[in-house]
Amino acid sequence: MIRLLNVESLTLQQFKDDDCPLYVILSHRWAEDPSDEVVYDDMAHFHEHRQSPQWKKARSAAKIVGACQKVLEDTSQAIRHIWIDTVCIRQDNPMELSTAINSMYRLYSDAEICFVYLSDYLRLQDQTLGQSDWFTRGWTLQELLAPHTVKFFDKEWEYLGEKSDLKRQLSSLTGIGPVYLSIDARYASISARMSWTAGRKTTVPEDTAYCLLGLFDVSMPLLYGEGKERAFLRLQEEIMKYSDDHTLFVWKKEDQRPVGTTCGNAKVGEPPQMFLTFFDDHTENQHRKCPVLDNTGLLATSPDYFRSTGYYRRYPDSQYNKPYQMTNKGIAIDLRLRVLRDGDRLIEDQFIAILACHDSYEGYVGIYLQKIEEGRWARILPDELGRLEDPDEGELQSLYVKKGGSSPLARSRVYPSYDMVSLTGKEYLDRVRLLMSQGLTHQVDDDLARALWE
């Protein structure tokens, strides 16, 4: 069933899916205060309310009337209906809301035309199109991509152009390749689609994930209150059920390591510049380098982590796209591993895992993994990606890799080269104080010493 607004009578009508008339669909920004929007329950007395200029929802009512008038002016006699989310969905009905969100991409795709109403943009003023908040919102991404025909209007309903005419400008504003503004955007790699949503905002945290359901052609229950991170992890688990695209794992977390570390692109078989050199304030003796490792999972906790990885593509050869799946031990996946080296020294239990995807220059991408216990692995250095020339490098292994999300023990513990057990109590505490004063709390492995210091 679908509910549509008749543009002539301004009344809501309900149709079966196989008997649905042609319709226009509206893309717009909700009011800052959602209670200022005309909703389903308001439509019963819409005609009498909209005559009152004091009505709190007068601006929203004007938007609805303006959209209906534009349908009458701009389309053929065959189109006399419009779909507007605020009035065509009963927002207080959880089942109806869930159904609508899971089918939203299809609703926009099936529309004859999508009208984009930029309520904060006026063509006659000294504004650029990109200054409109419409381009920063999560929900509007699918509203741009799903419909074949998209027409843009300013706040006075002045026509600005079609998506096909504004393709280069829209591509520059959104980071979406021009080709995906003309064809089904779901042909793009997972990391490309994720990169388009990086930086976009939603009023409700969980909608960061829910607004992407159609773009990845998946459905899942809506659990408002579960939090943004959990919702996004669930979205990726659903994607994994239908795709073997390794670009799902090609993301980079912002650098959160302590001041004093450096990072860079790794050479083949070598770690990135992920080491700290420690100096003893008293002896000025240099100790061996110790890696600072951030222990996380294969799945990102935010679409923002894909911001710079949109140019990676799935490797077309099926022999590299081994199936993977979620299990109660983590993500079961077959990957080729190459051991990391620090000069001539092997770094124990740390590898670069080669993914079945490549960048624009045909270089293959790797992520860094560490064995955390027998048969189980975690991603380390999530703000780093490795680059390799040959996808056949390394030994193919079957792994269980941690899914994702943070934990209190997210940092792997590493130790100085000398034996701290041989130090006297005072020397030990002095060493603890030195490490903690440098912000290197991840190197203190004695909870009692930590408590004494605090």
LUMPA-506736 format. One record per residue (C-alpha): residue in one letter; chain; x, y, z. Coordinates in nm, 3 decimals. Example, Ala and Ser with C-alpha at 12.3 -4.5 7.8 and 13.67 -1.06 7.14 Angstrom:
LUMPA-506736
{A; A; {1.230; -0.450; 0.780}}
{S; A; {1.367; -0.106; 0.714}}
***
This chain:
LUMPA-506736
{M; A; {0.000; 0.000; 0.000}}
{I; A; {0.109; 0.355; -0.070}}
{R; A; {-0.044; 0.681; 0.054}}
{L; A; {-0.032; 0.982; -0.181}}
{L; A; {-0.148; 1.342; -0.164}}
{N; A; {-0.389; 1.453; -0.436}}
{V; A; {-0.249; 1.782; -0.563}}
{E; A; {-0.591; 1.918; -0.665}}
{S; A; {-0.799; 1.838; -0.357}}
{L; A; {-0.508; 1.836; -0.107}}
{T; A; {-0.644; 1.516; 0.043}}
{L; A; {-0.463; 1.191; 0.117}}
{Q; A; {-0.551; 0.880; -0.084}}
{Q; A; {-0.435; 0.522; -0.043}}
{F; A; {-0.353; 0.280; -0.326}}
{K; A; {-0.247; -0.080; -0.366}}
{D; A; {0.105; -0.124; -0.502}}
{D; A; {-0.019; -0.276; -0.828}}
{D; A; {-0.270; 0.005; -0.876}}
{C; A; {-0.049; 0.301; -0.792}}
{P; A; {-0.090; 0.610; -1.015}}
{L; A; {0.201; 0.813; -1.148}}
{Y; A; {0.337; 1.047; -0.883}}
{V; A; {0.594; 1.315; -0.809}}
{I; A; {0.802; 1.287; -0.492}}
{L; A; {0.933; 1.574; -0.280}}
{S; A; {1.283; 1.599; -0.132}}
{H; A; {1.318; 1.868; 0.131}}
{R; A; {1.466; 1.960; 0.468}}
{W; A; {1.248; 1.922; 0.774}}
{A; A; {1.209; 2.228; 0.999}}
{E; A; {1.464; 2.260; 1.277}}
{D; A; {1.179; 2.193; 1.517}}
{P; A; {0.996; 1.884; 1.380}}
{S; A; {0.678; 1.995; 1.554}}
{D; A; {0.662; 2.283; 1.302}}
{E; A; {0.600; 2.038; 1.018}}
{V; A; {0.254; 1.949; 0.890}}
{V; A; {0.211; 1.576; 0.952}}
{Y; A; {-0.047; 1.309; 0.871}}
{D; A; {-0.286; 1.400; 1.153}}
{D; A; {-0.293; 1.766; 1.044}}
{M; A; {-0.431; 1.683; 0.701}}
{A; A; {-0.783; 1.618; 0.831}}
{H; A; {-0.822; 1.992; 0.900}}
{F; A; {-0.557; 2.120; 0.662}}
{H; A; {-0.783; 2.356; 0.464}}
{E; A; {-0.909; 2.547; 0.766}}
{H; A; {-0.573; 2.561; 0.943}}
{R; A; {-0.376; 2.692; 0.645}}
{Q; A; {-0.600; 2.997; 0.620}}
{S; A; {-0.466; 3.120; 0.954}}
{P; A; {-0.132; 3.310; 0.928}}
{Q; A; {-0.085; 3.255; 1.301}}
{W; A; {-0.077; 2.879; 1.259}}
{K; A; {0.256; 2.746; 1.385}}
{K; A; {0.284; 2.521; 1.082}}
{A; A; {0.202; 2.790; 0.824}}
{R; A; {0.549; 2.774; 0.664}}
{S; A; {0.532; 2.396; 0.628}}
{A; A; {0.179; 2.426; 0.485}}
{A; A; {0.304; 2.677; 0.227}}
{K; A; {0.574; 2.429; 0.125}}
{I; A; {0.313; 2.157; 0.068}}
{V; A; {0.082; 2.388; -0.128}}
{G; A; {0.377; 2.515; -0.332}}
{A; A; {0.483; 2.162; -0.422}}
{C; A; {0.128; 2.071; -0.528}}
{Q; A; {0.099; 2.383; -0.743}}
{K; A; {0.432; 2.306; -0.907}}
{V; A; {0.308; 1.956; -0.997}}
{L; A; {0.002; 2.110; -1.165}}
{E; A; {0.217; 2.359; -1.356}}
{D; A; {0.513; 2.140; -1.441}}
{T; A; {0.372; 1.799; -1.528}}
{S; A; {0.125; 1.642; -1.764}}
{Q; A; {-0.241; 1.581; -1.687}}
{A; A; {-0.149; 1.221; -1.608}}
{I; A; {0.024; 1.318; -1.282}}
{R; A; {-0.203; 1.440; -1.008}}
{H; A; {-0.038; 1.296; -0.698}}
{I; A; {0.267; 1.369; -0.487}}
{W; A; {0.442; 1.179; -0.209}}
{I; A; {0.571; 1.389; 0.082}}
{D; A; {0.724; 1.206; 0.378}}
{T; A; {0.585; 1.438; 0.646}}
{V; A; {0.220; 1.373; 0.555}}
{C; A; {0.226; 1.039; 0.372}}
{I; A; {0.384; 0.847; 0.661}}
{R; A; {0.222; 0.818; 1.001}}
{Q; A; {0.530; 0.912; 1.202}}
{D; A; {0.375; 0.784; 1.528}}
{N; A; {0.320; 0.434; 1.385}}
{P; A; {0.646; 0.235; 1.430}}
{M; A; {0.548; -0.041; 1.186}}
{E; A; {0.449; 0.203; 0.914}}
{L; A; {0.762; 0.411; 0.972}}
{S; A; {0.987; 0.103; 0.952}}
{T; A; {0.818; -0.015; 0.632}}
{A; A; {0.853; 0.329; 0.474}}
{I; A; {1.222; 0.365; 0.562}}
{N; A; {1.306; 0.017; 0.432}}
{S; A; {1.127; 0.094; 0.104}}
{M; A; {1.230; 0.462; 0.075}}
{Y; A; {1.484; 0.411; -0.203}}
{R; A; {1.223; 0.229; -0.411}}
{L; A; {0.967; 0.504; -0.347}}
{Y; A; {1.208; 0.763; -0.490}}
{S; A; {1.318; 0.537; -0.773}}
{D; A; {0.959; 0.466; -0.883}}
{A; A; {0.858; 0.834; -0.888}}
{E; A; {0.820; 1.000; -1.226}}
{I; A; {0.999; 1.312; -1.104}}
{C; A; {1.165; 1.420; -0.781}}
{F; A; {1.128; 1.785; -0.684}}
{V; A; {1.413; 1.908; -0.464}}
{Y; A; {1.302; 2.209; -0.261}}
{L; A; {1.594; 2.412; -0.124}}
{S; A; {1.424; 2.611; 0.152}}
{D; A; {1.747; 2.795; 0.247}}
{Y; A; {1.861; 2.892; -0.104}}
{L; A; {1.750; 3.185; -0.321}}
{R; A; {1.895; 3.211; -0.671}}
{L; A; {1.875; 3.592; -0.681}}
{Q; A; {2.090; 3.629; -0.371}}
{D; A; {2.467; 3.603; -0.370}}
{Q; A; {2.467; 3.234; -0.276}}
{T; A; {2.621; 2.923; -0.421}}
{L; A; {2.416; 2.607; -0.452}}
{G; A; {2.646; 2.424; -0.214}}
{Q; A; {2.556; 2.657; 0.072}}
{S; A; {2.221; 2.483; 0.108}}
{D; A; {2.201; 2.243; 0.401}}
{W; A; {2.028; 1.997; 0.170}}
{F; A; {2.371; 1.882; 0.052}}
{T; A; {2.487; 1.801; 0.407}}
{R; A; {2.205; 1.571; 0.518}}
{G; A; {2.205; 1.195; 0.528}}
{W; A; {1.858; 1.129; 0.390}}
{T; A; {1.900; 1.353; 0.087}}
{L; A; {2.175; 1.135; -0.060}}
{Q; A; {1.936; 0.862; -0.173}}
{E; A; {1.686; 1.130; -0.276}}
{L; A; {1.946; 1.260; -0.523}}
{L; A; {2.055; 0.918; -0.650}}
{A; A; {1.742; 0.703; -0.666}}
{P; A; {1.514; 0.904; -0.902}}
{H; A; {1.590; 0.916; -1.271}}
{T; A; {1.464; 1.274; -1.308}}
{V; A; {1.544; 1.529; -1.036}}
{K; A; {1.444; 1.895; -1.063}}
{F; A; {1.583; 2.159; -0.827}}
{F; A; {1.388; 2.462; -0.700}}
{D; A; {1.485; 2.748; -0.470}}
{K; A; {1.282; 2.872; -0.170}}
{E; A; {1.051; 3.073; -0.400}}
{W; A; {0.993; 2.765; -0.621}}
{E; A; {1.205; 2.913; -0.899}}
{Y; A; {1.343; 2.642; -1.126}}
{L; A; {1.721; 2.587; -1.101}}
{G; A; {1.780; 2.294; -1.335}}
{E; A; {1.770; 1.915; -1.362}}
{K; A; {2.017; 1.666; -1.220}}
{S; A; {2.134; 1.588; -1.573}}
{D; A; {2.204; 1.957; -1.642}}
{L; A; {2.381; 2.018; -1.310}}
{K; A; {2.582; 1.696; -1.315}}
{R; A; {2.929; 1.848; -1.290}}
{Q; A; {2.830; 2.092; -1.018}}
{L; A; {2.653; 1.821; -0.819}}
{S; A; {2.952; 1.590; -0.856}}
{S; A; {3.181; 1.861; -0.720}}
{L; A; {2.949; 1.929; -0.425}}
{T; A; {2.888; 1.567; -0.327}}
{G; A; {3.201; 1.378; -0.434}}
{I; A; {2.984; 1.144; -0.642}}
{G; A; {3.135; 1.053; -0.979}}
{P; A; {2.931; 1.203; -1.267}}
{V; A; {2.862; 0.858; -1.411}}
{Y; A; {2.675; 0.755; -1.094}}
{L; A; {2.446; 1.055; -1.131}}
{S; A; {2.331; 0.903; -1.461}}
{I; A; {2.315; 0.529; -1.388}}
{D; A; {2.212; 0.313; -1.092}}
{A; A; {2.450; 0.427; -0.818}}
{R; A; {2.442; 0.082; -0.661}}
{Y; A; {2.691; -0.030; -0.927}}
{A; A; {2.958; 0.166; -0.739}}
{S; A; {3.186; -0.015; -0.493}}
{I; A; {3.087; -0.026; -0.127}}
{S; A; {3.366; 0.210; -0.022}}
{A; A; {3.265; 0.457; -0.295}}
{R; A; {2.904; 0.463; -0.175}}
{M; A; {3.016; 0.493; 0.186}}
{S; A; {3.245; 0.784; 0.096}}
{W; A; {2.950; 0.978; -0.047}}
{T; A; {2.778; 0.977; 0.292}}
{A; A; {3.088; 1.071; 0.494}}
{G; A; {3.031; 1.397; 0.676}}
{R; A; {2.656; 1.400; 0.623}}
{K; A; {2.439; 1.454; 0.930}}
{T; A; {2.107; 1.320; 1.055}}
{T; A; {1.895; 1.452; 1.340}}
{V; A; {1.853; 1.104; 1.491}}
{P; A; {2.190; 0.923; 1.539}}
{E; A; {2.069; 0.584; 1.418}}
{D; A; {1.947; 0.737; 1.091}}
{T; A; {2.313; 0.765; 0.986}}
{A; A; {2.281; 0.394; 0.909}}
{Y; A; {1.910; 0.366; 0.833}}
{C; A; {1.924; 0.629; 0.557}}
{L; A; {2.168; 0.403; 0.366}}
{L; A; {1.952; 0.089; 0.353}}
{G; A; {1.829; 0.148; -0.001}}
{L; A; {2.166; 0.259; -0.135}}
{F; A; {2.302; -0.084; -0.038}}
{D; A; {1.981; -0.268; -0.128}}
{V; A; {1.934; -0.423; 0.216}}
{S; A; {1.659; -0.422; 0.478}}
{M; A; {1.676; -0.452; 0.855}}
{P; A; {1.462; -0.374; 1.162}}
{L; A; {1.483; -0.021; 1.299}}
{L; A; {1.593; -0.012; 1.663}}
{Y; A; {1.589; 0.350; 1.768}}
{G; A; {1.790; 0.383; 2.085}}
{E; A; {2.059; 0.131; 1.985}}
{G; A; {2.304; 0.411; 1.903}}
{K; A; {2.479; 0.523; 1.586}}
{E; A; {2.774; 0.282; 1.613}}
{R; A; {2.567; -0.032; 1.666}}
{A; A; {2.323; 0.063; 1.389}}
{F; A; {2.610; 0.115; 1.145}}
{L; A; {2.768; -0.218; 1.239}}
{R; A; {2.433; -0.393; 1.182}}
{L; A; {2.407; -0.226; 0.840}}
{Q; A; {2.747; -0.365; 0.740}}
{E; A; {2.652; -0.712; 0.865}}
{E; A; {2.348; -0.700; 0.635}}
{I; A; {2.566; -0.587; 0.343}}
{M; A; {2.798; -0.883; 0.405}}
{K; A; {2.509; -1.124; 0.348}}
{Y; A; {2.474; -1.015; -0.013}}
{S; A; {2.816; -0.889; -0.122}}
{D; A; {3.173; -1.018; -0.136}}
{D; A; {3.313; -0.671; -0.209}}
{H; A; {3.627; -0.628; 0.004}}
{T; A; {3.607; -0.250; -0.020}}
{L; A; {3.372; -0.280; 0.279}}
{F; A; {3.695; -0.317; 0.480}}
{V; A; {3.882; -0.028; 0.313}}
{W; A; {3.843; 0.256; 0.562}}
{K; A; {4.075; 0.473; 0.767}}
{K; A; {4.006; 0.593; 1.116}}
{E; A; {4.126; 0.939; 1.209}}
{D; A; {4.468; 0.937; 1.377}}
{Q; A; {4.415; 0.907; 1.752}}
{R; A; {4.763; 0.795; 1.856}}
{P; A; {4.962; 0.982; 2.122}}
{V; A; {5.157; 1.293; 2.030}}
{G; A; {5.501; 1.183; 1.916}}
{T; A; {5.396; 0.907; 1.678}}
{T; A; {5.414; 0.947; 1.305}}
{C; A; {5.237; 0.765; 1.029}}
{G; A; {5.298; 0.719; 0.660}}
{N; A; {5.244; 0.484; 0.367}}
{A; A; {5.405; 0.146; 0.419}}
{K; A; {5.635; -0.017; 0.170}}
{V; A; {5.561; -0.373; 0.067}}
{G; A; {5.630; -0.610; 0.356}}
{E; A; {5.720; -0.331; 0.597}}
{P; A; {5.514; -0.166; 0.868}}
{P; A; {5.418; 0.199; 0.841}}
{Q; A; {5.609; 0.451; 1.050}}
{M; A; {5.434; 0.335; 1.364}}
{F; A; {5.717; 0.329; 1.615}}
{L; A; {5.820; 0.537; 1.912}}
{T; A; {6.175; 0.560; 2.044}}
{F; A; {6.195; 0.588; 2.421}}
{F; A; {6.463; 0.780; 2.610}}
{D; A; {6.537; 0.751; 2.979}}
{D; A; {6.554; 1.103; 3.126}}
{H; A; {6.831; 1.001; 3.368}}
{T; A; {7.068; 0.795; 3.152}}
{E; A; {6.973; 0.929; 2.808}}
{N; A; {7.002; 0.570; 2.689}}
{Q; A; {6.793; 0.493; 2.383}}
{H; A; {6.572; 0.186; 2.414}}
{R; A; {6.443; -0.024; 2.129}}
{K; A; {6.149; 0.095; 1.927}}
{C; A; {5.807; -0.021; 2.046}}
{P; A; {5.495; -0.011; 1.828}}
{V; A; {5.182; 0.167; 1.942}}
{L; A; {4.894; -0.051; 1.823}}
{D; A; {4.524; 0.024; 1.815}}
{N; A; {4.326; -0.299; 1.827}}
{T; A; {3.992; -0.283; 1.645}}
{G; A; {3.784; -0.484; 1.401}}
{L; A; {3.727; -0.524; 1.028}}
{L; A; {3.410; -0.314; 1.023}}
{A; A; {3.408; 0.063; 1.058}}
{T; A; {3.201; 0.226; 1.331}}
{S; A; {3.118; 0.535; 1.123}}
{P; A; {3.073; 0.610; 0.752}}
{D; A; {3.305; 0.907; 0.806}}
{Y; A; {3.598; 0.661; 0.806}}
{F; A; {3.540; 0.604; 0.431}}
{R; A; {3.589; 0.971; 0.350}}
{S; A; {3.921; 0.921; 0.167}}
{T; A; {3.872; 0.569; 0.028}}
{G; A; {3.603; 0.621; -0.234}}
{Y; A; {3.834; 0.546; -0.528}}
{Y; A; {3.891; 0.178; -0.440}}
{R; A; {3.727; -0.082; -0.661}}
{R; A; {3.640; -0.447; -0.621}}
{Y; A; {3.885; -0.683; -0.789}}
{P; A; {3.694; -0.843; -1.079}}
{D; A; {3.868; -1.182; -1.069}}
{S; A; {3.648; -1.415; -0.862}}
{Q; A; {3.943; -1.621; -0.737}}
{Y; A; {4.035; -1.335; -0.502}}
{N; A; {3.681; -1.269; -0.380}}
{K; A; {3.651; -1.549; -0.129}}
{P; A; {3.319; -1.562; 0.057}}
{Y; A; {3.315; -1.429; 0.411}}
{Q; A; {3.053; -1.435; 0.683}}
{M; A; {2.973; -1.326; 1.036}}
{T; A; {3.018; -1.592; 1.306}}
{N; A; {3.021; -1.593; 1.686}}
{K; A; {3.403; -1.593; 1.668}}
{G; A; {3.416; -1.287; 1.444}}
{I; A; {3.423; -1.248; 1.068}}
{A; A; {3.535; -1.569; 0.897}}
{I; A; {3.741; -1.470; 0.594}}
{D; A; {4.025; -1.604; 0.377}}
{L; A; {4.303; -1.349; 0.321}}
{R; A; {4.661; -1.352; 0.200}}
{L; A; {4.901; -1.247; 0.475}}
{R; A; {5.253; -1.105; 0.455}}
{V; A; {5.457; -1.077; 0.769}}
{L; A; {5.571; -0.728; 0.870}}
{R; A; {5.940; -0.651; 0.915}}
{D; A; {6.131; -0.382; 1.098}}
{G; A; {6.450; -0.389; 0.897}}
{D; A; {6.575; -0.749; 0.916}}
{R; A; {6.360; -0.828; 1.220}}
{L; A; {6.021; -0.997; 1.184}}
{I; A; {5.746; -0.837; 1.390}}
{E; A; {5.582; -1.119; 1.579}}
{D; A; {5.215; -1.192; 1.500}}
{Q; A; {5.171; -0.877; 1.286}}
{F; A; {5.087; -0.897; 0.916}}
{I; A; {4.957; -0.703; 0.622}}
{A; A; {4.643; -0.868; 0.484}}
{I; A; {4.584; -0.822; 0.112}}
{L; A; {4.227; -0.737; 0.014}}
{A; A; {4.064; -0.823; -0.318}}
{C; A; {4.036; -0.462; -0.432}}
{H; A; {4.255; -0.199; -0.594}}
{D; A; {4.285; 0.175; -0.633}}
{S; A; {4.271; 0.391; -0.945}}
{Y; A; {4.636; 0.317; -1.021}}
{E; A; {4.589; -0.062; -1.005}}
{G; A; {4.771; -0.083; -0.674}}
{Y; A; {4.625; -0.334; -0.430}}
{V; A; {4.530; -0.239; -0.079}}
{G; A; {4.618; -0.407; 0.248}}
{I; A; {4.515; -0.367; 0.610}}
{Y; A; {4.720; -0.451; 0.917}}
{L; A; {4.624; -0.748; 1.134}}
{Q; A; {4.758; -0.891; 1.458}}
{K; A; {4.697; -1.236; 1.603}}
{I; A; {4.539; -1.177; 1.945}}
{E; A; {4.505; -1.545; 2.030}}
{E; A; {4.519; -1.874; 1.844}}
{G; A; {4.287; -1.853; 1.545}}
{R; A; {4.159; -1.504; 1.625}}
{W; A; {4.275; -1.174; 1.481}}
{A; A; {4.214; -0.803; 1.510}}
{R; A; {4.287; -0.506; 1.290}}
{I; A; {4.566; -0.278; 1.409}}
{L; A; {4.663; 0.068; 1.286}}
{P; A; {4.313; 0.150; 1.161}}
{D; A; {4.437; 0.490; 1.041}}
{E; A; {4.671; 0.318; 0.793}}
{L; A; {4.630; 0.132; 0.463}}
{G; A; {4.910; -0.055; 0.289}}
{R; A; {4.963; -0.059; -0.087}}
{L; A; {5.094; -0.356; -0.284}}
{E; A; {5.153; -0.427; -0.651}}
{D; A; {5.079; -0.801; -0.660}}
{P; A; {4.762; -0.953; -0.509}}
{D; A; {4.929; -1.299; -0.509}}
{E; A; {5.185; -1.197; -0.247}}
{G; A; {5.163; -1.375; 0.085}}
{E; A; {5.013; -1.697; 0.213}}
{L; A; {4.637; -1.756; 0.197}}
{Q; A; {4.498; -1.824; 0.543}}
{S; A; {4.153; -1.876; 0.693}}
{L; A; {4.098; -1.625; 0.972}}
{Y; A; {3.844; -1.517; 1.231}}
{V; A; {3.877; -1.141; 1.263}}
{K; A; {3.715; -0.926; 1.530}}
{K; A; {3.399; -0.761; 1.391}}
{G; A; {3.438; -0.404; 1.507}}
{G; A; {3.364; -0.153; 1.778}}
{S; A; {3.582; -0.026; 2.058}}
{S; A; {3.667; -0.194; 2.384}}
{P; A; {3.844; -0.086; 2.705}}
{L; A; {4.140; -0.304; 2.601}}
{A; A; {4.161; -0.154; 2.254}}
{R; A; {4.535; -0.090; 2.268}}
{S; A; {4.779; -0.379; 2.248}}
{R; A; {5.038; -0.371; 2.526}}
{V; A; {5.405; -0.350; 2.432}}
{Y; A; {5.713; -0.338; 2.650}}
{P; A; {6.057; -0.172; 2.669}}
{S; A; {6.356; -0.392; 2.585}}
{Y; A; {6.499; -0.405; 2.937}}
{D; A; {6.357; -0.619; 3.217}}
{M; A; {6.145; -0.395; 3.438}}
{V; A; {6.117; -0.675; 3.692}}
{S; A; {6.486; -0.622; 3.777}}
{L; A; {6.423; -0.262; 3.879}}
{T; A; {6.385; -0.167; 4.243}}
{G; A; {6.044; -0.049; 4.362}}
{K; A; {6.146; 0.320; 4.338}}
{E; A; {6.306; 0.273; 3.996}}
{Y; A; {5.994; 0.090; 3.877}}
{L; A; {5.762; 0.368; 3.989}}
{D; A; {5.994; 0.630; 3.841}}
{R; A; {5.972; 0.447; 3.509}}
{V; A; {5.592; 0.429; 3.536}}
{R; A; {5.577; 0.803; 3.605}}
{L; A; {5.797; 0.874; 3.304}}
{L; A; {5.581; 0.666; 3.069}}
{M; A; {5.257; 0.816; 3.198}}
{S; A; {5.390; 1.172; 3.184}}
{Q; A; {5.454; 1.108; 2.815}}
{G; A; {5.095; 0.990; 2.771}}
{L; A; {5.208; 0.631; 2.709}}
{T; A; {4.960; 0.471; 2.948}}
{H; A; {4.917; 0.173; 2.714}}
{Q; A; {5.268; 0.059; 2.814}}
{V; A; {5.193; 0.031; 3.183}}
{D; A; {5.096; -0.329; 3.245}}
{D; A; {5.073; -0.317; 3.623}}
{D; A; {4.736; -0.202; 3.755}}
{L; A; {4.880; -0.147; 4.103}}
{A; A; {5.149; 0.084; 3.968}}
{R; A; {4.884; 0.273; 3.771}}
{A; A; {4.676; 0.315; 4.086}}
{L; A; {4.975; 0.437; 4.283}}
{W; A; {5.056; 0.689; 4.015}}
{E; A; {4.703; 0.823; 4.006}}
***
